[in-house]
């Protein structure tokens, strides 16, 4: 049977509105989850490089737990299982009264999962500096927190711009799994358009180009950022 192409479906209402709404939810989930991932991942990454065995153990356990459980499984655990483990009143609030429960769950799940990956990038960035600068900072009277704040982190973050860019793009693409718990992001809206119009090729082509559009913008911006913060004589991790 010959397929009946109809690209005009993408600009007709309500389908255009659905795509734009899905694009907005994808951006919102990705940015909110990245805020959690970068903040928490930085802390866990620092824990992984300290000399304190307790903090190192905490960091290692977190990374191994979240990085080795499939993201889809974590999404289901957070949405379907976690509320059942809470006290009855708290569980009912999470299930029925939590504002935007699907969005909140997807954001938290993506953020915590990606934090384990960001932590490894931060750890690699700090450890790539070498022990000499750490010892030099301590030798001039800086405390360990000050060494991290003024010496290790400013240099380490500049070295890991490429892999951090990759992690943001990964969290952007992984946001498509939010459809499994009811978030109407780009992929979910494309599927909905297909169900209503039977024009699946057009719907998913539009979704594909939306993903490519954001990816291209992020890559362009981060190339500029990398060129501005590059340290002469040092190669960023992941860069050619």
N, C-alpha and C positions, 0 to 999 in steps of 0.2 A: 504493500500500500504506500502510495506517495504521501510524504509528510506535507501538511498544509502550513507553510510558513506565514507568520503574521507578526512582524516586528512592531507594528503599530500598537499591539497590546501593551507594550511597555510604557507608552505615553498616555494611555487611557486611564481614566479614574474608574475604580479606586486603586488600580494596580500600580500606577506610578506612585501614589501616596503610600502604598504598602512598601514598595522598594525604598523610598526615602525614609520611612519610619524605621525599617529594618536597618538601614545604614546608620541612622542615629543611635539605635540601641546597641549596635555593634561597637561604635565609637565609645559610647558611654561605658559599656561593660569593660572594654579594653583599657581605657584610661583609668577607671576606678581600680581595676584589678592590678594595673601596673603600679599605681601609687602604693598599694599594699605590698606588692612583690619587691619593688625597689627598696622601700623602707625596711621591711622585715628581712629581706635578703641581705641587705648591707649589715644588719646587726648579726645575723647568723654567720655571715662570711667573716666578720671580725672575730666572733667566738671561735671559729675554726682555726684562727691564726694566733690566738693568745697562748701564753704559757700556762694558763690556769686549766688544770685537767677537767674540772667540773664544767667550765664553759665549753671546752673543746668537746666533751662528751655530749652536752646538750646540742651543740651545733651539728655534730656528726649524726646523732639520732634523728634530728629533724630532717636533715638532708636525705638520709637513707630511707626514712619512712615515706616522705612525700614524693621523692623522686622515683621510687620503685613501685608505687601503686598506680595503675593506669588512671589517667585523668577522668575518663568516663565513669569508672567505678567510684572515684572520689566524689564526682558530681552527684551520683545517686545516693551515696552515703550521707552527704551533707543535706540533701533535700528530703530523703525519705526516712533515713535511719536516725540521724542526729536529733530531730525533735522528739522522737520516741524515747530517747535516753535521758531527756531532761525531766525534772519534776513536772507533774501533771499540768499545773497552771502555766509554767514557763513553756512547756511543749505546746499547749493550746495557743499561747500568744504567738509563738514562732509560726505555727501553722495557719492561724486565722487573722491575727492582728498585726503582724510584722508588715510595715510598709513595703510594697513591691517585693514580696518574698522570693519570687523567681530571680529577679534581678539581683537582689542582695545575696542570695545563695550562690549564684553563678559568679558574682564578683569575688566573694570570699574564697570560694573554691579555686578559681583561677589564680587569685592573688597568692594564696598559701602554696599552691603547687609550683607556681613560677618562682616564688621566693627561694625554693630549694635549689633551683637552677641558677638564679642570680647570685645566691650565696657562694656557689662554686666559682663563678666568674670573679666575684670580689676576692675570694680567697686566692685565686690564681694571680690576680693583679697585685695583691699585697706581697705574696711570696716571690713574685718575679723581681721585686725590687732588690732583694738580697738583704742579708742581715746587717750589712755595714751601716746603712742609713739608720736602722733602728738603734744600733749600738751608739752611733754618733749622737743621735738625739738624746739618749739616756746619759751620755757622757757630758753633755753641756747643761745637764740639770733638768731636762724635761721629764715629766712623769709619763708613765705608759699611755694613759689617755691622751696626753698632749702629743706624744709621738705619733699616735694614730691620727689625731686631728690635724696636726700641722705638717707632718712628714709623709706618712704612709698612704693615707687616704687621698690627699690631693694628687699624688703621683699615680697611685693605683687606679683611680677612676679614669685618669687620662689614658692609661694603657689599655683599658677594657672597653673603650667606646664601641669598637666593631662587634664584639660578642654581646654587649648589652643591646645594641641595635637589633641583632639577631633575636634576642630574647623577647624584645618588644614585638617584633613581627610574628614571633611564635605565639605570643599571648593574643595577638590580634586574630590570627588564624584559628587558634584554639577556641576562641569565643563562639565559633559555630556550634560547639557541643552544648552550648546553653539552650539550644532548641529542644534538647531531650527533656528539659524540665519546664518548658513552656515559655522561654524568652523568645519573642518574635523578632529575632535579628535577621540579618540579610538572608542566610540560608533558609531559615524557617519561612520567611516571606516568599522566597522563590518557590519553595515547595507548595505554599498556599496558592500562589498564582497558577502553578501547574495543575493543581487539583480543580481550580475553578475554570480554567480556560483550555486545558490540555496542550498548552504551548510551553512545554518544559524546556526545550532547547533555548528559546528566547529568554525565559526567566532566569535560567542558570547561567546563560552567557552574560546577561546583565549583572548578575551577582559576581561572576568571575572578574569582570572589568572593574567593579567597585573595589574588590580586594586588590587588584593590580594597581588601581589608582592610588589607594592609600599607601601601599607598599612602596611605590615609586616616589611619593612625596617624602615618606619617612627616610628612605635611603638617600635622597638628595639632601635633605636637611642634615642628616647625620654625617654625610661626607664633608659638608661645610664645617660642622662642629669639630670633626676629627682633625681637619686641616688647621683649625684655629688652636686646638689644645695640644696638638702633637708636641712631644718633647724631642728637641733635636738630639740625634744620636741614639734614640731608643725607638724600637719598633712596637707599635701597638699589637696586643695579642689578637690574632685572627687577621691582621692586615698583611698584605703581601709585602 
